[in-house]
Every structure is written in structure tokens, then in C-alpha cells.
Amino acid sequence: MNIIYLSDASLPGKAAHTVHIMKMCQGIADNGHIVTLIAHSKNKPSKPSINIYEYYGVQQNFELRLTNYPFQRGRFLAELLSLKYVLQKRPDLVYGRSLYGCYFVSKFTSIPVCFEVHTKINKKTRFGRMLRQLIKSPHFVRLIVISQKMKDYFMKEWEIAQEKIVIAADAADPITTLEEKIPLKELKSGKNIGYIGSLNAGRGIELIVALAKAFPEHMFHIIGGKESDLQYWKQKVEFCNNLIFYGHVPHRLVSSYGTQMDILLAPYQRHVYLNRDKSSVDTVEYMSPMKIFEYMSFGKPFICSDLPVIREVLTHNVNCILCQPENIEDWKNAILALCGNTEFAKQLGQNALHEFQHKYTWKRRAQEVLK
């Protein structure tokens, strides 16, 4: 099929959803489809400062078209320009995470539309009214969600038919030969224990700091985070010598860090937010963190918080160790178990890798949402 993917993201960007968009386009193209991604740029797209495919570590197997908008209101105009391109190309399918874009296509064309959503949407807002019109359109094919909990929400609150909703957990790329081997900072004789992701509220950074203090013989590596978040945490842990903050790294380098870890951590708390000050939406009920699938792809043992939505993917003592988010003793015991039993640790990593390879690659995810 000839598929146009509509995104309202600005590329390149540091947010996880920009990685998701680029990887999905690669996964769809890997299945033999012709793909064009339409995204935005706050810079002049005629002279990009970096290679966006290279920045995200994706194959250049799909076309990328960037529309430029110099201010926030310009985004509406950019979506209309996207619609103009769709009308010119007349693809077999429009797929996207841009509600504006998908709505316009369903309203002004007869092209089939798939919309992917990762958050709840308030019915009373402008976005809610647009979504209602989209799902009522005869050209609406299906809604793609990331967890069973989110499917339940849209079936109950939006009365969308079960067969119109597809659950597709997030995914990751298989590890290939690493082009860049990034040396870890201040290696010690103990284990390398790592966290990869944002430093937003609810990600469990406080717990990682406590674990670093409890295990001074091991080195703890935190890869990710905005500069403002780094400054905040570095001030709080300036005397913790076995805890290293690396800051944001391009996504293509994530596997280089991850594969060097002996143990990985995903200490999500009971509430998980999209920023550090808890002023945004709590996503803990319906999230499907890319971090989990990246960890699985590394083939390394990892410890994760025991939350209902996490159990849709992970099984305690089979492909990871699950711990109560707030119970630091659970996490200490898990680290001791992995350090003290190398066979058990190796088996967890291998089980996770095997399951990932069969279920959670981007190519496999694209197959599921388009079948």
C-alpha cells in the first residue's frame, strides 16, 4: 500500500513520541509499504542541520516531508498543507497520531484513516469533538491504542466497537552490530546498573538514588533527561560518587549504553507524569513504555515496577523481576538476587530477548496494526 503517516510532532526532538513516530514509519516500510511521513519543523526544512534518519537510528526506507511553522498558530496551517499533499497523492491509507490531520482527511476525502492515540481525550474539548467526528466517519478504519486498559476506556467512554480498536504495545528495534561503542564513565569493579529514560515525576529517580547509596560497590548510570532536570538532580546527589548522569543522548546511541549494563532498572511509581513538576497527565494506568521493550531487546536482566499495565507484557521471574514501586527493600533484594545468581540473571535476559524478537519489534507492531 501507499501510506501517508500524519504527525503533529516537530522533528528532530527529544521526546519519546518522536522516536515512536520515526520507528513506526520504518516498521511499516519494512513490511513492503511505500511510506511518507509528514511532520513539522520549527527550522527551515530546506537546510536541515542534521540527518534526521541518522539522529533516530532508522533506515532511510521512507520519505520524510517537513512543514515549517514559525509559531504555534501556524500548526493549524501546517495541518492544512498536509491535507493538500494527501489530496495530491491520494494514498491507499492515511495513518497518524495527528488528530487534526486525520480529522481533516476523514472530512474532506474518502481515503481510509487509522488514528493512533496514547492518551485519554476529554470529550468536551475541541479535540474531543474532533475525535467524535473522526470515529463517526465512514472512512474511519480503526483506533490503535497501546494497552488493554486504554482499549477498555475507549470502548466504555467513547462507545467505540471492540473490532474497531487494535491494541499494539510499544516496541523496539533488534540490536544489530553497534556502530558506536560509547565508553561508560568512571567504571568500578562492581556491576553497571542503568536507567534509560526521562527524569520526569514518577519515573523513580528518587529510588535509584537510594539504591546507589545502598550499593556503593556498584556504579549507577542514568542516561536521559533535560538539562533543567539534570541540574536539579545533580544538586541533590552531589556527594553520591557512584551515580552518573549522562543527559539526553540521540536515540541511535541508546543501545550502546544499554548493552553495556549488567542490570537495568524501570522503577515507575504509582503515578507517572510527562514532566518533573506533576502538572501534566498521569499516564500510569494505560502506558506502554518503549523503555521496557528496549530493555528486552538488550538481552539483559532488568527490574521493573509491578503495575497492572506492566503485567500486560512482563512476568515476574520469567522475563524480569517485578517489585513494588515504593518498597526499596524489594529492589535491594532483586539486585542482590541478580548479582548473586548469574545463571538466573542470564536466563531472565534471554527470556526477555526471545519474547521481544517474536512479539515486540517495530516491524511486528506494524503488521498488527495494518492487518
C-alpha positions as CSV (number, residue, x, y, z in Angstrom):
1,M,0.0,0.0,0.0
2,N,0.9,3.6,-0.4
3,I,0.6,5.1,3.1
4,I,0.9,8.6,4.4
5,Y,1.7,9.0,8.1
6,L,0.5,12.3,9.6
7,S,2.3,13.6,12.7
8,D,1.9,16.8,14.6
9,A,5.4,16.4,16.1
10,S,8.4,18.6,15.4
11,L,11.5,16.8,14.2
12,P,14.1,16.3,15.4
13,G,13.0,16.2,19.0
14,K,14.0,14.7,22.3
15,A,10.5,13.5,23.3
16,A,9.8,9.7,23.2
17,H,6.8,10.2,20.8
18,T,9.1,11.5,18.1
19,V,11.1,8.2,18.4
20,H,7.9,6.3,18.2
21,I,6.8,8.0,15.0
22,M,10.1,7.5,13.2
23,K,10.3,3.9,14.2
24,M,6.8,3.1,13.2
25,C,7.3,4.6,9.7
26,Q,10.4,2.4,9.4
27,G,8.4,-0.6,10.6
28,I,5.6,0.0,8.1
29,A,8.1,0.4,5.3
30,D,9.9,-2.8,6.4
31,N,6.6,-4.6,5.6
32,G,6.8,-3.6,2.0
33,H,4.7,-0.5,2.0
34,I,5.5,2.9,0.5
35,V,5.5,5.4,3.3
36,T,5.7,9.2,3.5
37,L,5.9,10.8,6.9
38,I,4.6,14.4,7.2
39,A,5.9,16.1,10.3
40,H,6.8,19.6,11.3
41,S,10.0,21.6,11.8
42,K,10.5,24.9,13.6
43,N,13.6,25.4,11.5
44,K,13.7,25.9,7.8
45,P,13.4,22.4,6.3
46,S,15.4,23.4,3.2
47,K,18.6,23.3,5.1
48,P,18.3,20.7,7.9
49,S,21.2,20.9,10.4
50,I,21.3,17.2,11.0
51,N,20.3,14.0,9.2
52,I,17.1,13.1,11.0
53,Y,17.1,9.4,9.9
54,E,20.6,9.1,11.4
55,Y,19.7,11.0,14.5
56,Y,17.0,8.5,15.3
57,G,18.9,5.5,14.1
58,V,16.3,4.5,11.5
59,Q,16.7,3.2,7.9
60,Q,16.0,5.7,5.2
61,N,13.3,3.5,3.8
62,F,10.5,6.1,3.9
63,E,10.1,9.6,2.7
64,L,10.2,12.5,5.2
65,R,8.4,15.7,4.4
66,L,8.8,18.6,6.9
67,T,6.4,21.5,7.0
68,N,7.6,24.7,8.6
69,Y,5.6,26.8,11.0
70,P,7.3,29.7,12.9
71,F,4.7,30.0,15.7
72,Q,2.1,27.9,17.5
73,R,-0.9,29.0,15.5
74,G,1.0,28.1,12.4
75,R,0.5,24.4,13.3
76,F,-3.2,24.6,12.1
77,L,-1.9,25.9,8.7
78,A,0.7,23.1,8.6
79,E,-2.1,20.5,9.0
80,L,-4.0,22.1,6.1
81,L,-0.8,21.9,4.0
82,S,-0.6,18.2,4.9
83,L,-4.2,17.7,3.7
84,K,-3.3,19.4,0.4
85,Y,-0.4,16.9,0.0
86,V,-2.8,14.0,0.8
87,L,-5.2,15.2,-1.8
88,Q,-2.5,15.4,-4.4
89,K,-1.0,12.0,-3.7
90,R,-4.3,10.1,-3.0
91,P,-2.7,7.3,-0.9
92,D,-4.3,4.0,-0.1
93,L,-4.4,4.8,3.6
94,V,-3.7,7.7,6.0
95,Y,-2.2,6.6,9.3
96,G,-1.3,9.1,12.1
97,R,-1.1,10.5,15.5
98,S,-2.2,13.9,14.4
99,L,-5.8,14.3,15.3
100,Y,-6.2,17.5,13.3
101,G,-4.6,15.8,10.2
102,C,-6.7,12.6,10.5
103,Y,-9.9,14.5,11.1
104,F,-9.4,16.8,8.0
105,V,-8.6,13.7,5.8
106,S,-11.8,11.9,7.0
107,K,-13.9,15.1,6.5
108,F,-12.7,16.2,3.1
109,T,-11.6,12.9,1.4
110,S,-12.8,9.3,1.1
111,I,-9.3,7.9,2.0
112,P,-9.4,5.3,4.8
113,V,-7.9,6.6,8.1
114,C,-6.3,4.9,11.1
115,F,-5.7,7.0,14.2
116,E,-3.3,6.1,16.9
117,V,-3.8,7.6,20.4
118,H,-1.7,7.2,23.6
119,T,-3.7,9.4,26.0
120,K,-7.3,9.8,27.1
121,I,-9.1,12.6,25.4
122,N,-11.7,14.8,27.1
123,K,-15.0,14.7,25.2
124,K,-15.8,18.3,26.0
125,T,-12.7,19.8,24.4
126,R,-12.1,20.8,20.8
127,F,-10.0,17.6,20.4
128,G,-12.8,15.6,21.9
129,R,-15.3,16.9,19.4
130,M,-12.9,16.3,16.5
131,L,-12.3,12.7,17.7
132,R,-16.1,12.1,17.9
133,Q,-16.5,13.2,14.3
134,L,-13.5,11.1,13.2
135,I,-14.8,7.9,14.6
136,K,-18.2,8.5,13.1
137,S,-16.8,9.0,9.7
138,P,-17.4,6.1,7.2
139,H,-13.8,6.4,6.2
140,F,-12.5,5.7,9.8
141,V,-10.9,2.2,9.8
142,R,-9.6,1.7,13.3
143,L,-8.2,3.2,16.5
144,I,-4.8,2.0,17.7
145,V,-4.1,2.0,21.4
146,I,-1.2,0.9,23.5
147,S,-2.8,-1.2,26.3
148,Q,-5.8,-3.2,27.3
149,K,-6.7,-0.5,29.8
150,M,-6.8,2.1,27.2
151,K,-9.0,-0.1,24.9
152,D,-11.4,-0.6,27.8
153,Y,-11.5,3.2,28.3
154,F,-12.4,4.0,24.6
155,M,-15.0,1.2,24.5
156,K,-16.7,2.4,27.6
157,E,-16.4,6.1,27.5
158,W,-16.5,6.6,23.7
159,E,-18.6,3.6,22.8
160,I,-16.2,2.5,20.0
161,A,-16.9,-1.0,18.8
162,Q,-14.4,-3.6,20.0
163,E,-13.5,-4.6,16.5
164,K,-12.6,-1.0,15.7
165,I,-9.8,-0.9,18.3
166,V,-6.5,-2.6,18.0
167,I,-4.1,-3.0,20.9
168,A,-0.5,-2.6,19.9
169,A,2.0,-2.3,22.7
170,D,5.1,-0.2,22.0
171,A,8.2,-1.8,20.5
172,A,11.9,-1.5,19.9
173,D,14.5,-2.4,17.2
174,P,16.5,-5.6,17.3
175,I,20.1,-5.0,18.2
176,T,22.5,-5.2,15.3
177,T,26.2,-4.6,15.1
178,L,26.8,-1.4,17.1
179,E,28.5,1.3,15.1
180,E,29.4,3.4,18.1
181,K,30.6,2.0,21.4
182,I,30.3,4.7,24.0
183,P,32.6,4.3,26.9
184,L,30.9,4.4,30.3
185,K,32.1,7.0,32.8
186,E,34.0,6.1,36.0
187,L,33.8,2.3,35.8
188,K,34.3,0.4,39.1
189,S,34.9,-3.2,39.9
190,G,31.2,-3.8,40.7
191,K,28.2,-4.1,38.5
192,N,27.0,-1.5,36.0
193,I,23.4,-0.8,36.8
194,G,21.5,1.5,34.4
195,Y,18.4,3.5,33.8
196,I,17.5,4.9,30.4
197,G,14.7,7.5,30.0
198,S,13.4,10.8,31.2
199,L,13.7,12.3,34.7
200,N,10.1,13.2,34.9
201,A,8.0,12.8,38.0
202,G,7.1,9.2,38.8
203,R,10.0,7.7,36.9
204,G,11.6,6.6,40.2
205,I,14.8,8.6,40.1
206,E,14.5,9.0,43.9
207,L,14.5,5.3,44.3
208,I,17.6,4.9,42.0
209,V,19.4,7.5,44.2
210,A,18.5,5.5,47.3
211,L,19.8,2.3,45.7
212,A,23.0,3.9,44.7
213,K,23.6,4.9,48.3
214,A,22.7,1.4,49.4
215,F,25.2,-0.3,47.0
216,P,28.3,1.9,46.9
217,E,30.2,-1.0,45.3
218,H,28.2,-0.7,42.1
219,M,28.1,2.1,39.5
220,F,24.6,3.5,38.6
221,H,24.2,5.1,35.2
222,I,21.3,7.4,34.4
223,I,21.0,8.1,30.6
224,G,18.5,10.7,29.6
225,G,16.9,13.9,31.0
226,K,16.6,17.6,30.0
227,E,19.3,20.0,31.1
228,S,17.0,21.6,33.8
229,D,16.3,18.2,35.2
230,L,20.0,17.3,35.3
231,Q,20.8,20.4,37.2
232,Y,18.0,19.7,39.7
233,W,19.2,16.1,40.4
234,K,22.9,16.8,40.4
235,Q,22.4,19.3,43.2
236,K,20.5,16.7,45.2
237,V,23.1,14.0,44.8
238,E,26.4,15.8,44.6
239,F,28.1,13.6,47.2
240,C,26.9,10.3,45.6
241,N,30.1,9.3,43.8
242,N,28.7,6.1,42.2
243,L,25.8,7.8,40.4
244,I,26.5,9.3,37.0
245,F,24.1,11.4,34.9
246,Y,24.7,11.4,31.2
247,G,21.8,13.6,30.0
248,H,20.0,13.2,26.7
249,V,21.7,11.1,24.0
250,P,20.5,10.6,20.4
251,H,18.3,7.6,20.2
252,R,20.7,5.8,17.9
253,L,23.2,5.6,20.9
254,V,20.7,4.1,23.4
255,S,21.6,0.5,22.6
256,S,25.3,1.2,23.0
257,Y,24.7,2.3,26.6
258,G,22.0,-0.4,27.3
259,T,24.1,-3.4,26.2
260,Q,26.9,-2.4,28.5
261,M,24.8,-2.7,31.6
262,D,24.7,-5.7,33.8
263,I,21.3,-4.8,35.3
264,L,18.7,-2.3,34.1
265,L,16.0,-0.5,36.1
266,A,12.5,0.7,35.3
267,P,11.2,2.0,38.7
268,Y,7.9,3.5,37.7
269,Q,5.9,4.8,40.6
270,R,2.2,4.7,41.3
271,H,1.8,8.0,39.4
272,V,3.8,8.7,36.2
273,Y,3.8,12.2,34.7
274,L,5.0,13.8,31.5
275,N,7.2,16.4,33.3
276,R,9.0,16.8,36.6
277,D,6.6,19.0,38.5
278,K,3.5,16.8,38.3
279,S,1.5,19.4,36.4
280,S,0.7,17.1,33.5
281,V,-1.5,14.0,32.9
282,D,-0.9,10.9,35.0
283,T,-0.2,8.1,32.4
284,V,0.4,5.1,34.8
285,E,-3.0,3.4,34.1
286,Y,-2.5,2.9,30.4
287,M,1.1,3.5,29.4
288,S,3.3,1.1,27.3
289,P,6.8,2.4,27.9
290,M,9.3,2.0,25.0
291,K,11.9,1.6,27.7
292,I,10.6,-1.8,28.6
293,F,10.9,-3.1,25.0
294,E,14.3,-1.6,24.6
295,Y,15.5,-3.3,27.8
296,M,14.1,-6.6,26.4
297,S,16.0,-6.1,23.1
298,F,19.3,-5.7,25.0
299,G,19.0,-9.3,26.4
300,K,20.0,-8.0,29.8
301,P,18.2,-8.8,33.1
302,F,16.1,-5.9,34.4
303,I,13.9,-5.0,37.4
304,C,10.6,-3.2,36.8
305,S,7.8,-1.9,38.9
306,D,4.9,-4.3,39.5
307,L,2.0,-2.3,38.0
308,P,-1.2,-3.7,36.3
309,V,-0.4,-2.3,32.9
310,I,3.2,-3.6,33.1
311,R,1.9,-7.1,33.6
312,E,0.3,-7.0,30.2
313,V,3.8,-7.6,28.9
314,L,6.1,-8.7,31.8
315,T,6.0,-11.8,34.0
316,H,7.8,-11.9,37.3
317,N,10.9,-14.2,37.4
318,V,10.3,-15.1,33.8
319,N,11.4,-12.1,31.7
320,C,12.2,-9.7,34.5
321,I,11.9,-9.2,38.3
322,L,8.9,-7.2,39.3
323,C,9.0,-5.1,42.5
324,Q,6.6,-3.0,44.4
325,P,7.3,0.6,43.3
326,E,7.6,2.1,46.8
327,N,9.3,-0.8,48.6
328,I,13.1,-0.2,48.4
329,E,13.8,-3.5,50.2
330,D,12.2,-5.3,47.2
331,W,14.6,-3.5,44.9
332,K,17.6,-4.2,47.1
333,N,16.7,-7.9,47.2
334,A,16.2,-8.0,43.5
335,I,19.7,-6.5,42.8
336,L,21.2,-9.0,45.3
337,A,19.4,-11.9,43.6
338,L,20.8,-10.9,40.2
339,C,24.3,-10.2,41.4
340,G,24.4,-13.5,43.4
341,N,23.0,-15.8,40.7
342,T,24.5,-15.2,37.3
343,E,22.6,-18.1,35.7
344,F,19.3,-16.7,36.9
345,A,20.2,-13.2,35.6
346,K,21.3,-14.6,32.2
347,Q,18.1,-16.6,31.9
348,L,15.9,-13.6,32.6
349,G,17.7,-11.6,29.9
350,Q,17.5,-14.4,27.3
351,N,13.8,-15.0,28.0
352,A,13.1,-11.3,27.6
353,L,15.1,-11.2,24.3
354,H,13.3,-14.2,22.9
355,E,9.9,-12.8,23.7
356,F,10.9,-9.4,22.2
357,Q,12.1,-10.9,19.0
358,H,8.8,-12.8,18.4
359,K,6.3,-10.1,19.6
360,Y,7.7,-6.6,20.1
361,T,9.7,-5.4,17.1
362,W,8.5,-2.3,15.2
363,K,8.1,-4.5,12.1
364,R,5.9,-6.9,14.0
365,R,3.9,-4.0,15.5
366,A,3.3,-2.5,12.0
367,Q,2.0,-5.9,10.9
368,E,-0.5,-6.0,13.7
369,V,-2.0,-2.5,13.3
370,L,-2.3,-2.8,9.5
371,K,-3.6,-6.4,9.1
